Amino acid sequence: MQPRPNKLAPTREPLYESPANYAMAFGYRDVAAETWNLRECAARHSARPVRDVLEIACGHAPHAPHWIAAGCAHTGLDASMAMLRYAQRETARRSNKYARFVCGDLAAMPFQQAFDLAYVLLGSIYAPDTQALIRHFDGVAAALRRGGLYVMEWCVDFEPFVDYVDSWTHEYDHVRCTTLYRAEHLNRIEQTILETVEVSVETEGITREFVATAQKRVMYPQEFLQFIRQHPSFEFVGWWNDWNLDEPLEQAASINRPLIAIRRV
Ligand SMILES: C[S@@+](CC[C@H](N)C(=O)[O-])C[C@H]1O[C@@H](n2cnc3c(N)ncnc32)[C@H](O)[C@@H]1O
């Protein structure tokens, strides 16, 4: 007997080609408060005022309108044109102003001393291997003006020996959006993981499924500190738990959504 096709299994679409669905999946964040925290981090630790801001792997760039409202010029870099088009449209709609968006790879950044602050969120340093990771930090060093900060959310693996799984569900009007995040070790010598983000969006009985996978070269805490100490263009500033600049990681009982800051010297 021929196996019957499974009508219940929808085809999975690329997540980063579908910015509105990505935005729902990661819509749990208070982006106004996060922008305020990034500004506060700069107020405390940057050696220069912040006018020009760069978000790396910006995606749909939900923070951009808040930077613009604070009087800053915002540039977003991302590899997905679909994300950037959406970000451009949404920023203009929400702030009545334009931000600059550049399509490119974070391991080959095209900027020279153009920014006072750079940031990357949700652990989005998508470097597949050590060389790409080094090129990324060299690119950020070239992009930042002296005294400027590079602030990273996650990006260092504080639980290096376990595969990580998380999931969450949100309801928006008639839409139910479930996200499953997985990080599985690929190669413990090369320190690479396979990251998978699966998003399922159900609207009035119809389900669409989206997926993004990427190989990432992970950094461990002491390795990261050593790398920054030896980097000619950066110094380590600090790391804090859960976006709270008054809670250094050393005091954290468990680590969640850490912020890490380094400064361009
Ligand atoms: C998890 S999303 C983060 C989006 C946004 N920063 C946020 O806070 O919601 C990751 C983003 O990284 C982008 N990306 C993946 N690999 C990249 C690369 N090599 N260079 C630049 N962007 C990349 C994807 O297109 C996607 O928009």
The ligand as a Tripos MOL2 file, in Angstrom:
@<TRIPOS>MOLECULE
LIG
   27    29     1     0     0
SMALL
NO_CHARGES

@<TRIPOS>ATOM
      1 C1         17.6820   36.3560   15.6490 C.3       1 LIG1
      2 S1         17.5460   37.5470   14.3330 S.3       1 LIG1
      3 C2         17.8750   39.0690   15.2360 C.3       1 LIG1
      4 C3         17.1170   40.2420   14.6520 C.3       1 LIG1
      5 C4         17.0820   41.5030   15.4940 C.3       1 LIG1
      6 N1         18.3980   41.9310   15.8580 N.3       1 LIG1
      7 C5         16.2280   41.3550   16.7290 C.2       1 LIG1
      8 O1         16.6700   41.7750   17.8020 O.co2     1 LIG1
      9 O2         15.1040   40.8770   16.6200 O.co2     1 LIG1
     10 C6         19.0250   37.2640   13.4720 C.3       1 LIG1
     11 C7         19.2480   38.1220   12.2290 C.3       1 LIG1
     12 O3         20.5900   37.8790   11.8010 O.3       1 LIG1
     13 C8         20.6310   37.9590   10.3910 C.3       1 LIG1
     14 N2         21.8600   37.2910    9.9560 N.ar      1 LIG1
     15 C9         22.1290   35.9540    9.9350 C.ar      1 LIG1
     16 N3         23.3800   35.7350    9.5100 N.ar      1 LIG1
     17 C10        23.9310   36.9600    9.2570 C.ar      1 LIG1
     18 C11        25.2070   37.3910    8.7930 C.ar      1 LIG1
     19 N4         26.1730   36.5040    8.5020 N.pl3     1 LIG1
     20 N5         25.4290   38.7180    8.6370 N.ar      1 LIG1
     21 C12        24.4430   39.6210    8.9230 C.ar      1 LIG1
     22 N6         23.2110   39.2610    9.3640 N.ar      1 LIG1
     23 C13        22.9600   37.9500    9.5290 C.ar      1 LIG1
     24 C14        19.3330   37.3140    9.9450 C.3       1 LIG1
     25 O4         18.9750   37.6940    8.6360 O.3       1 LIG1
     26 C15        18.3720   37.8110   11.0320 C.3       1 LIG1
     27 O5         17.7040   38.9760   10.6190 O.3       1 LIG1
@<TRIPOS>BOND
     1     1     2 1
     2     2     3 1
     3     2    10 1
     4     3     4 1
     5     4     5 1
     6     5     6 1
     7     5     7 1
     8     7     8 2
     9     7     9 1
    10    10    11 1
    11    11    12 1
    12    11    26 1
    13    12    13 1
    14    13    14 1
    15    13    24 1
    16    14    15 ar
    17    14    23 ar
    18    15    16 ar
    19    16    17 ar
    20    17    18 ar
    21    17    23 ar
    22    18    19 1
    23    18    20 ar
    24    20    21 ar
    25    21    22 ar
    26    22    23 ar
    27    24    25 1
    28    24    26 1
    29    26    27 1
@<TRIPOS>SUBSTRUCTURE
     1 LIG1         1 GROUP 0 **** ****
